[in-house]
Amino acid sequence: MEVDTIQKPALAVEPPDANFDPNLTPETGEQYLQKVMYERGKCPVVVVAEKPQPRRQQKALSGLAAVPTDDVKNVAHRALIPTREWETMQNQKFSELRDTITAYRSSAQYEENLQRTHVYLNFDDRKHLHEYCANNLPYVSILLSIPQRNLEILLEYLHEWLQDSDQASSSSSSQQLDEPSDPELCDTVAAVTPSTSGKELLQRGDGYRRDWIPQWIYAILACLIKPLEPYIHSVLRDIAKSCITLRNELKQEDEAKVLPLNLLISIISKHFNQSDLSDNIA
């Protein structure tokens, strides 16, 4: 196709003359095209973009929480870093738990439990969710009755609470834990803190009230259906980074407190493809 044919006008419109008023509203198609031609004539032939100004370091937001974009440095004492053998064992247990939950979803018992599981959780009320999670164990029968989108919202809340180091231990020390409605699917608490029972966690009163938060995060991770939305992977990265930061604040003798943090770091890095955050990169 020749150049003259390509550049041939599709509509024969006279260019605006000296009496053309660009401030008037076009009333016809011809007047509109004339205004376009007029404005095009006012545009510079060459446009140079302004040099961008250097910006300060920003924070990467993931829903409700924020973690600096730079890598979190692992400066924890060597005694607090898990061994490769420990990580392998915990990841194997987590894989078995997810397999059990997947099989349970396909069973008739799952549908029966959904019919009799009635727990009202207002996901627009953060205070209500905080009180419920702090005073109840994360039973799988409850979590499986919650839509995945709400589990993702709760995951973001839990990350925010995990970052809050000023939680009061007295707020829930007098509360009693519910008894499990399905004991066979309630091993998540023991998996998170193998040496500490749920009631002991609430009655300890040692000021370290983050124990119930890793329990809930672990249980939700076991129930999430893959593949996940990209922003949920970002939330999981933020959770792992927060765990690393919290671990950096612990002392060598705080081995019992570091177990839940190490477990979440290991699970997220291994099972949710965040291997750069792993303590033992293969």
Salt bridges, closest charged atoms under 4 A:
GLU152 OE1 - ARG149 NH1 3.54
GLU160 OE1 - ARG126 NH1 2.64
GLU179 OE2 - LYS199 NZ 3.96
ASP206 OD2 - ARG204 NE 3.18
ASP211 OD2 - ARG204 NH2 3.31
ASP276 OD1 - ARG237 NH1 2.90
ASP279 OD1 - ARG247 NH2 2.80
